[in-house]
Amino acid sequence: MHLETRGQMRINATRRNHRVAEHDVALSRTPEGVVKIWAEGDDGLACGLGLAHAHDRLVQMVLVRLIGQGRLCECLKDGPQTIGIDVFMREMGFARAARLEADELSETARELTEAYADGVNHVLAHHRRPLELALVRYKPEQWTVADTVLTIKLMSYIGLAQSQQDMERFLIQALGAGASLEKIKALCSPHLDGLDNTTVELIRKLRLNRPLVSESLRFLAAAPNLMASNNWAVAGSRTATGAAFQCNDPHLECNRLPAIWYEAVMHSADGYRLGATMPGVPGLVMGRTRDLSFGFTYGFMDMVDYFIEDCRGGACRREDGFRPLDVRTEIILRKGGDPLEITVRENELGVLEAPSDETDLEDGFYLTRAWSGHRSGAAASIDALARLPQARTVPEAQHVVREVAISANWLLADRDGNIGYQQSGLLPDRRHSGLYPVPAWDERFHWQGMVAANRLHTMLNPADGLLATANNDLNPPGGPLVINLPMGSYRVDRIRALLEECRGCTLDDMARIQNDLYSVQAERYIELFRPLLPETFGGRMLGGWDCRYDTSSRGATLFETVYHALLNEVFGLGFFGEAVWTYLNSETAIVADYYHLFDNAVFGGDAIWFGEEGRDNLIRRVLAEILTEVELASIIPWGQRQRIVMHNIFFDGALPSFLGFDHGPVELPGNRATVVQGGIFNSHDRQTTFTPSWRFLTDLGIDRARTALAGGPSGRRFSRWYTTDVQRWLTGRYKKLTPDLGDNV
């Protein structure tokens, strides 16, 4: 047995044994650098994964923990951006809630997370700090069970619940600024039907506290920011091998290094687990065992509500009078500066959005932000992930994953040929749609707990042998309203169309679908435009475009110019104002996430959007303005518009490129509505993206998976594994992850 001394730990092709606490584990790497772990049971595997995560991704883990704790200014750097993040995280109370939830873990989940912490802490105790942490003179504290709970809570909120919150907040701000209630109701129909003029008048009286932090500020890039995704499962009756297929590709920020996910192939006495893990969390998040494969897309469940509070004398109005707000003081330590003291106010519903730098609250109307995962959910999620590898069939796994608190659309397949879908998330039991704020003093609108997991949507073995999701509307038939703001159905429609064409499917067919660049959205618009196109070079070019967003396409660039000009005409000049519309497009994810709402208005042709000019005349005018004088030389290939640099999450582009911490520029294919999403936008002066971050294909009859990662196994700049998968990921190629069968322990 080999125990490595301080500063010498290496994980390479040679299998090495380690004794950590009471766990015996062994580690090596595949030729592509993916870690391989051997242990007797799940606790040993968790310990080995803790070793591997801390060796390869410690900076990522530490950044996420410091973000959630609101300690960036104390430990890394004090500045306007980091103080904004710290204040927001302290207001949300993520770390406080995580410490409380850690006590709620089941015995199995606690043993797993403690074993994982043993592995992480072994590296912290016996090996040198990464360069980045040494430069800022920060020595990480030991990893705890609460730190894993905190990581799960951040994974549940950032980019997921937060995207719903941003849209609801925008609707409130738009109505408060006098935007047309009729148009906003039409845009979000039917989920604003219950919004009346009385509530709108209350909205216009609100004291809106400007958000203190954006998801895109520096260092917050390290957090697990999930956004969109695809997944599908194919029954064995439709495949060439007769076994079920399961495929998924989560879409999230990829202009970063290292990648969010960390791949692993793990072996124990009862089998193997291979796939994607999340640094900071023990066990697989997506992947497969011998008997079961599982993956998820973001479910767009509405887990966030706003309540209007009538506050007087530090108390909030309820049906029986005014109740004092709960007040806590947070002290934010600052590197080289005086501590900052903030005041946070809460009630039974959530956190009051009020100035935290003021000790006295002025009387008036405020918003309370309620999130269903605020005080619970993470412990149940860890317990479910701990039990999932033991499931042997899809029905068993459905009962496990429905307890996960993260809003997700799970697709599962098993060795017996079953395929299934399961919705998960903490859905508030509410009396309205959830998309608009309601008076907190009317207690009929308070949440009545959470909707039982057995009422969430589930499907098993559909007759056509196909299941696919892509953040689309998956409200359970006859069940509760789970989703009031899904993404459009373009991607799932395209995936299903390609799958339905496929008989005797192979994994090569699955790979082609996973890398498809055709846009159903663009196809719809081109058909709308076709009779209105001018007889010019630009008109003929747009009419002849193949609706594919490959990097060499000039038609894609031309279409996007027309598309954004049209939306600006209708929703900028014609509704929100051009400056607001430009901001929504370039500085937020609102249009990127909910573009189908605007498409529905355009295709619907209602006069409230087009006035006396009418839709066709307005479109004809926009097309003529853009396409009459355009020349080929002025239309750049799509890839040139899609260039990104993959920035190191710690330095975030602050270092010269020749030092190699950043990679690129690279060109992203695809766009918002293609199977390969290639969304790029700025958010508060920082570029962000959503695009396939990990690709996974597997045939349940073969003990293997094909994968590609947007990065490499290691987060260490000088590791040979820093960017090893990038070219494979960009070009649609895959590597194979295969367990070492017959040598499990």
Steps between C-alpha positions, in 0.01 A plus 500: 500500500626844406448808717630814330689766693435873511502666157551173306150370434450402139204338330619343176474180297660297778249364750601613851352395832416739782392457859291797615330484842349148493465492120718303258479651153700484178524762224631523145405671174375402157714600200283815475567590865163400648543376856440132580419401860480161673357435847298236684180703528337837442665664803842405369411628154386828658833528680687433177289756317579752774872432441460544124285813524739667744800403287356620167234758589577648843489862380155442351373341822644774720362780282152350507517461879623857556230633267229317693643610834525863389872515584668607177602838642641336811704229330577593139449860390311800630332707230161627375421176320597263779324705766183488288517122489574472872206722593259306278614163634474617860151632432396165351652320797621202297778404743279536810233280343761244386632459854148432627418263215816298556336366817208366292705260285409133511757266650599375154541851359694617805744209479550570130563873548729440797705252297519754219619765747768256622639483148494876448659568838775248438610710202465823698715359781773332299542691175587848387241763426431575133686801360189718491429464872864544592513830308223648716641336814185306570524165674167315464327373810409132526211376290182420692169328437336845505726607212354226280148604601592859411627394156168326429304808610698722264453246222123519563483878489760660273386498140191292583263654754686824433393512133135475602556765765661734246202475265248554779703797622510646148121473466462681832737777391329532162156532657635740761635720221160516331530228233173390343328238715313377192823432311677337793199274557500408130872424512468260795150366437324342682711523815434868572123476464460533878703823514256785560526880501501510882819295510652708220437813707679338795790410271531864400532597866786259570835612635710287267841426643746470212659152492844514653655217303485344158553136418777607264728701723858385533554188715131407475599335170639220717154410630304216334284715273255264327271633228373280217552144372385213277445136585326204346452127543424241233341163567675186380221438247640793296875429532735284295629315807160442662612681815374836625704817432529800732654829389541841660687827459451764772535855366664760721785746511801370305714812460683384811778267613478257657169355385219479754486121485767249601495156339577181690495122452445335839515131593369324810421146607146528362580657164601829345383861465622722218406846384495859625552614858487846656811611694386541859240221478557123546370262235367521147271781392446359150625177349445127531554179691489151355121494529383863479576823314373841607528866405300818538413831341392809691127469565406872517277431803383824662666480842506878558225746593485867590266630769408865548560608859340796676766593757445738790731556797718199417201268477313347206125492461302179541131423535521522881707820506868588461767244589861598572754404235780267600822701488855366494831677469775366276863610531698475176873505562703680235860439404691814593187698582243560771229235548162568342192454716174429319144454621288219358124486555293186460157360576329165465483544122858593416750786484381861485659690211597816687822701535735290713724796582222674694421397857156665498241393245290776350127437494363397162437214261783252435549162339574177683691246291392141572695198370381150581857373549590774749476293816481140374551269205877458475512221759230305316689549172823360645308205643343430159836520321644261760224245434482535122792268409326219690191520278486221244192593298337814369198478736735471799701799379189709439405466866849613598553800270157651560630589849777720354430865587661635182252573221584232247361287219660160557519243223594146593565171324583155637653172389157339486398741222284740700512874435339762721456866583480655847452861604668623819516819705346674801173636359315744727135416557358837395159644407610715206722447197811623682603733219388825663528641854213473745421688824668327793225615737247287310603168653300302246801558272756359745656168401325198647821302524643316199322289241554129572766341279254233382293774330787603273503388137616146424498274195607140444549313172302717255344312209726661240815405690629859519545756776663842454519823697661837428372737773157490336153508655457179700213580732338178626164428333230594748762573763635815664636792298871427520635717217372844404811608307643209300738542211360463150448156350724547195787281623285216630292509181816465292637218718172307484475546123849360449437212742172410329683470168744259656432125498776263598670796670869490583708714732645664187146616423472635855827689455372660179184614678698633795708712259211619280508869400163539325263762646125433493453855629687645201302274265172646633624855456633439150159366394339811649752725323505326162209681327622831645867481398631769265637396160858581596821307561430506874142385453604208280779404739269495801229310313751236393663451841494140628412603860822350636724683746837355404799727555551566127140606436440857383127437472485450878662838554260669258196335659605608848536860382145495364358311798638744758397801294144367483481432874645843574234658280213313669613474863757777523362798307146363530488401866780506761706774338810445289749551783322249725472246219868536413587444865280189523668353193860583573521504880254238628391142426131594477473503120744209470282289734152613406532596132200285407269744683599768252480254210144411601404866481658540155342186355167576665478829311277673756444867422610606852857432390491637144255791509343640187801405289425130548743215539580428136558863409726549803701188414523605134638838608760347734612254232536777243702718737753225561507299178486765229862620515675204667802347328669165558824654622315675783354173638753323718489123555299394805807369681659843502198631692523201733855536626560450869800465728486232767621695804652350810234539771741646754675762287205553258707647217717724717826334390678527162397227258856370458495367857248237387239525774241590233428305182385637168344671330280213384192516279169361624256348250126510560266755650214529751257260322734236353570165666855628541422821680756773447364784708735790569404819681644754738371531852615804697817551295600135494457257212315180582374206297271202500610214283551122539737461795515121494381244248405149604373206294457142618356167388373312807603172343868599494705600804630822351407861431608760247570844647652841429570772758529877448844511656721239658519293818730740685454859609876544540648715225827305480335159491505313169127440560394868510335523153529148362134461397442845349565413136301179530212701649513771230514258207227261614731208569489268800729293720398171658468445874519130582509335843764239580267202529620210708727730703248698700679517833 
